[in-house]
Amino acid sequence: MRRLAAVIRAIGFATYKEWAAFRSHMAASLLVGPVLFLVQVYIWHAMFEGRDTLNGLTYSQMLAYYGVATLIHYISFDFADWNLQMLVRSGKFVTFALRPLPHWLFALAQKIGHRSLALWIEVLPVMALFIFVFGVNMKPAAPGWAIVSILLSFLMNFLVNYCVGLTAFWLVRAEGVRRVFLLLKDVSAGVFIPLSFFPDALQKLLFFLPFQFITYLPTRVYIGDYELAGIHLSLGQAVALQTAAVGVAAAATTALYGAAMRRFTGVGV
């Protein structure tokens, strides 16, 4: 385990240094994120006109929701699906198949390094902007639970995206599937609108899908109140549910990865 941790740390640090040379690419988020947030400010200001709450959320809580959701997006951002499909399509994946370290672990280490750089280039500057320019309350209701939930969101987004990337072993061109899936994922995760605004029947479906654990649940945990499909959970219960979901996603990813490696070997033979 110590050797494995050292390998992951080395890969993460190498990725950190590699992307640090192109940090201006990340800095573009300093414009994109706040602009999108400003659009939400105008929309919800109009929606709350003459109202104190909408679906149990006040105007300040709604702004906090989108502020926190934006930060979680920066922290958990992932392109493992695109990278894996590119490696498979170009034939370069064979170099990883021959290594003792499974590629999914290599990709996770890369993400850790990439997002570590994003913490001070994207997350902290945008968070300061939300607090001091837009006046959004970004203080977590329970810092401990919020940190654990965001870390689990980080893992869940990676696992879901990596599974999408694995479809490249069965599909000749998986880009179309990837684009459609990512759009559905963002809608089902609560990126565009809180899931509690959807019809009750759809909320019940979304409760059992893995996507809410990427954005909606960690955002509600950060705010301090979780509710979906009429189900109210304490912060501890919500994080426990998220932990179980990440465990299921991890098991599904390793099983799918094993099937992909057997197919890859079979085609090679």
Backbone torsions as a table, in degrees:
resi	resn	phi	psi	omega
1	MET	NA	-37.8	179.3
2	ARG	-65.0	-40.6	179.2
3	ARG	-67.0	-40.7	178.9
4	LEU	-63.0	-42.2	177.8
5	ALA	-62.0	-37.7	179.0
6	ALA	-66.6	-38.3	178.7
7	VAL	-65.5	-45.8	179.1
8	ILE	-61.5	-42.4	178.9
9	ARG	-63.0	-40.0	-179.6
10	ALA	-66.5	-42.4	179.0
11	ILE	-65.9	-43.2	179.2
12	GLY	-62.3	-41.7	-179.8
13	PHE	-67.7	-39.3	177.4
14	ALA	-63.1	-39.9	178.2
15	THR	-67.0	-39.8	177.6
16	TYR	-57.7	-47.9	-178.4
17	LYS	-67.4	-36.5	-179.6
18	GLU	-64.1	-47.3	-178.4
19	TRP	-76.2	-22.3	177.3
20	ALA	-63.4	-26.4	177.7
21	ALA	-71.7	-18.7	179.8
22	PHE	-122.4	36.9	-175.0
23	ARG	-65.4	-20.4	177.9
24	SER	-63.5	-25.8	176.8
25	HIS	-63.5	-42.2	177.4
26	MET	-69.7	-35.4	-175.6
27	ALA	-61.0	-18.8	177.6
28	ALA	-61.3	-25.0	178.8
29	SER	-64.4	-21.5	178.5
30	LEU	-64.6	-20.1	176.8
31	LEU	-99.1	-46.1	-174.2
32	VAL	-63.8	-50.7	-177.5
33	GLY	-59.0	-52.2	179.7
34	PRO	-62.4	-35.5	178.9
35	VAL	-64.7	-45.4	177.3
36	LEU	-63.2	-37.0	178.3
37	PHE	-66.4	-39.1	178.9
38	LEU	-61.3	-36.9	176.0
39	VAL	-61.1	-42.6	178.1
40	GLN	-63.9	-36.0	177.9
41	VAL	-59.0	-47.3	-179.2
42	TYR	-66.0	-42.1	-178.6
43	ILE	-63.2	-50.3	-174.7
44	TRP	-76.5	-23.5	173.7
45	HIS	-63.7	-39.9	177.1
46	ALA	-70.6	-39.1	-178.7
47	MET	-66.4	-32.9	-177.9
48	PHE	-89.7	4.4	-179.6
49	GLU	-58.7	116.1	179.7
50	GLY	79.6	9.3	-179.4
51	ARG	-127.2	149.1	176.5
52	ASP	-92.8	-35.9	-178.4
53	THR	-139.7	157.6	171.3
54	LEU	-134.4	118.9	-178.5
55	ASN	50.5	38.8	175.8
56	GLY	85.0	0.8	-179.7
57	LEU	-111.6	133.2	175.1
58	THR	-81.2	171.8	-179.6
59	TYR	-62.1	-42.6	179.7
60	SER	-65.9	-37.5	177.4
61	GLN	-67.3	-35.4	178.9
62	MET	-65.5	-43.2	177.3
63	LEU	-64.6	-39.4	177.5
64	ALA	-63.7	-37.2	179.1
65	TYR	-58.4	-50.0	-177.4
66	TYR	-72.2	-31.9	176.0
67	GLY	-64.7	-46.8	179.8
68	VAL	-67.9	-40.9	179.1
69	ALA	-60.6	-36.9	178.0
70	THR	-65.0	-44.7	179.5
71	LEU	-65.2	-40.0	178.4
72	ILE	-64.0	-36.8	176.6
73	HIS	-61.2	-43.0	178.7
74	TYR	-64.2	-42.5	-176.7
75	ILE	-69.2	-41.7	-174.0
76	SER	-97.4	3.3	-178.8
77	PHE	-49.1	140.0	-172.9
78	ASP	-149.8	141.5	175.3
79	PHE	-130.8	28.6	-179.7
80	ALA	-61.5	-33.5	-179.6
81	ASP	-64.9	-47.8	179.8
82	TRP	-64.2	-44.4	-176.9
83	ASN	-64.4	-42.6	-179.1
84	LEU	-66.5	-43.5	179.1
85	GLN	-63.5	-36.4	177.9
86	MET	-65.3	-42.1	179.7
87	LEU	-64.0	-40.9	-179.7
88	VAL	-68.2	-45.9	-177.2
89	ARG	-65.0	-36.5	-177.8
90	SER	-84.6	-12.0	-178.7
91	GLY	87.0	-0.7	-178.0
92	LYS	-75.4	-11.0	-179.4
93	PHE	-64.7	-22.5	-177.6
94	VAL	-58.8	-31.3	179.2
95	THR	-66.7	-30.4	178.6
96	PHE	-81.2	-31.4	-179.9
97	ALA	-65.0	-24.6	-178.1
98	LEU	-88.7	-6.3	-177.3
99	ARG	-88.1	152.2	179.5
100	PRO	-71.2	-19.6	-179.6
101	LEU	-91.7	123.4	178.9
102	PRO	-61.1	145.7	-174.2
103	HIS	-63.2	-33.2	-178.1
104	TRP	-63.5	-33.6	178.0
105	LEU	-72.8	-37.8	175.5
106	PHE	-61.5	-44.6	-179.6
107	ALA	-64.7	-37.9	177.8
108	LEU	-65.0	-41.3	177.5
109	ALA	-63.1	-38.8	176.4
110	GLN	-62.1	-42.0	-179.3
111	LYS	-64.8	-39.7	179.2
112	ILE	-59.9	-44.7	178.2
113	GLY	-66.0	-42.1	-179.0
114	HIS	-63.6	-45.7	-177.7
115	ARG	-76.9	-22.8	174.2
116	SER	-63.8	-38.9	175.8
117	LEU	-66.7	-37.1	-178.1
118	ALA	-66.3	-22.9	-178.1
119	LEU	-58.0	-43.7	-176.7
120	TRP	-96.7	-14.5	177.3
121	ILE	-91.6	-36.9	-175.1
122	GLU	-111.2	-57.3	-168.3
123	VAL	-63.6	-56.5	-175.5
124	LEU	-64.5	-44.0	177.8
125	PRO	-62.7	-42.3	-179.3
126	VAL	-68.8	-38.0	177.6
127	MET	-62.1	-43.0	177.5
128	ALA	-63.0	-37.5	178.9
129	LEU	-64.4	-44.0	178.6
130	PHE	-62.0	-39.5	-175.9
131	ILE	-74.1	-49.7	-170.2
132	PHE	-91.7	-22.0	179.2
133	VAL	-99.4	-48.1	-177.6
134	PHE	-92.6	-11.2	177.8
135	GLY	69.2	29.7	-179.0
136	VAL	-82.8	137.1	177.1
137	ASN	-78.7	103.5	-177.0
138	MET	-103.1	16.2	179.1
139	LYS	-80.9	121.8	-179.8
140	PRO	-67.6	143.9	179.9
141	ALA	-65.3	-37.8	178.1
142	ALA	-139.8	94.9	-173.8
143	PRO	-52.7	-40.2	-178.5
144	GLY	-62.0	-51.6	179.4
145	TRP	-63.9	-37.4	-179.2
146	ALA	-62.9	-44.0	-179.4
147	ILE	-64.3	-45.3	-180.0
148	VAL	-62.2	-43.2	-178.1
149	SER	-65.7	-38.3	178.9
150	ILE	-68.1	-38.6	176.7
151	LEU	-63.8	-39.3	176.9
152	LEU	-67.6	-35.8	174.9
153	SER	-61.5	-40.8	177.0
154	PHE	-56.2	-46.4	-179.7
155	LEU	-70.1	-42.3	-177.5
156	MET	-63.6	-42.2	179.6
157	ASN	-62.8	-40.6	177.7
158	PHE	-62.9	-47.3	-176.6
159	LEU	-63.1	-43.6	179.5
160	VAL	-64.1	-47.0	-178.8
161	ASN	-65.6	-37.4	-179.8
162	TYR	-66.0	-37.8	176.4
163	CYS	-61.8	-38.8	176.4
164	VAL	-62.9	-42.5	178.6
165	GLY	-62.4	-32.6	-179.0
166	LEU	-66.3	-17.8	178.0
167	THR	-63.8	-17.8	179.0
168	ALA	-62.4	-21.3	179.1
169	PHE	-75.4	-16.0	179.5
170	TRP	-112.2	-24.1	-177.6
171	LEU	-108.5	140.4	178.5
172	VAL	-67.3	-47.2	177.6
173	ARG	-126.2	108.3	-175.2
174	ALA	-100.3	4.0	-175.0
175	GLU	-63.1	-40.2	179.6
176	GLY	-63.5	-44.3	177.8
177	VAL	-61.0	-41.7	-179.0
178	ARG	-61.1	-46.9	-176.8
179	ARG	-64.7	-44.9	179.8
180	VAL	-64.6	-44.5	-178.4
181	PHE	-63.0	-43.3	-177.9
182	LEU	-64.7	-35.5	176.6
183	LEU	-65.1	-47.7	178.1
184	LEU	-62.3	-35.8	179.5
185	LYS	-63.4	-45.2	-179.2
186	ASP	-65.2	-39.6	177.7
187	VAL	-64.6	-45.4	-177.0
188	SER	-75.5	-15.2	179.4
189	ALA	-89.2	-12.1	-179.2
190	GLY	88.9	24.9	179.9
191	VAL	-71.6	-43.0	-174.5
192	PHE	-87.5	-33.3	-179.3
193	ILE	-153.7	141.5	178.2
194	PRO	-55.4	139.3	-176.2
195	LEU	-63.8	-22.6	179.3
196	SER	-68.8	-7.9	178.1
197	PHE	-89.7	-9.2	179.3
198	PHE	-79.5	162.3	176.5
199	PRO	-58.6	153.5	-175.4
200	ASP	-56.8	-42.9	-178.6
201	ALA	-62.5	-40.1	179.9
202	LEU	-70.9	-35.3	177.4
203	GLN	-60.9	-39.2	179.8
204	LYS	-63.9	-37.3	176.9
205	LEU	-68.4	-45.5	-177.8
206	LEU	-64.6	-27.2	179.4
207	PHE	-62.2	-33.3	-175.9
208	PHE	-95.7	-4.5	176.5
209	LEU	-86.8	156.5	-175.6
210	PRO	-76.4	-12.1	-169.5
211	PHE	-71.1	-30.5	-179.5
212	GLN	-63.2	-24.2	-178.7
213	PHE	-77.7	-6.6	177.8
214	ILE	-85.9	-43.3	-175.6
215	THR	-126.3	-54.4	-170.6
216	TYR	-61.8	-54.1	-177.1
217	LEU	-62.2	-49.3	179.2
218	PRO	-62.7	-31.2	177.5
219	THR	-67.8	-43.8	178.6
220	ARG	-68.1	-34.9	175.7
221	VAL	-64.4	-41.2	178.8
222	TYR	-61.1	-42.9	180.0
223	ILE	-70.6	-33.3	176.6
224	GLY	111.1	13.2	-178.8
225	ASP	-153.8	123.2	180.0
226	TYR	-116.3	130.9	175.8
227	GLU	-154.6	133.4	176.3
228	LEU	-158.7	135.1	178.8
229	ALA	56.8	33.7	-179.7
230	GLY	76.8	5.2	-179.4
231	ILE	-100.2	119.8	177.8
232	HIS	-105.7	127.4	179.6
233	LEU	-123.8	145.7	171.5
234	SER	-69.4	167.5	-178.5
235	LEU	-62.5	-40.7	178.2
236	GLY	-63.1	-42.1	179.3
237	GLN	-66.1	-40.2	180.0
238	ALA	-63.4	-43.7	179.8
239	VAL	-68.1	-36.8	177.2
240	ALA	-63.3	-41.5	176.8
241	LEU	-63.3	-41.1	178.6
242	GLN	-64.7	-39.3	178.1
243	THR	-61.9	-43.3	178.9
244	ALA	-64.4	-40.3	179.8
245	ALA	-64.6	-39.8	177.7
246	VAL	-64.9	-38.6	176.9
247	GLY	-61.7	-43.3	178.1
248	VAL	-64.5	-42.9	179.5
249	ALA	-63.6	-38.2	178.7
250	ALA	-65.3	-42.1	178.5
251	ALA	-64.3	-41.6	179.3
252	ALA	-65.7	-37.9	-179.5
253	THR	-66.4	-45.9	-179.7
254	THR	-65.3	-36.2	178.3
255	ALA	-67.1	-44.2	179.6
256	LEU	-67.4	-36.5	177.9
257	TYR	-63.9	-42.3	177.3
258	GLY	-61.1	-42.8	178.5
259	ALA	-64.5	-38.7	179.0
260	ALA	-65.5	-39.6	179.3
261	MET	-67.2	-36.1	177.4
262	ARG	-67.1	-38.4	177.1
263	ARG	-68.6	-40.9	-179.8
264	PHE	-62.5	-42.8	178.6
265	THR	-66.1	-40.5	179.9
266	GLY	-62.8	-42.9	178.9
267	VAL	-66.4	-38.9	179.8
268	GLY	-63.6	-38.9	178.2
269	VAL	-68.4	NA	NA
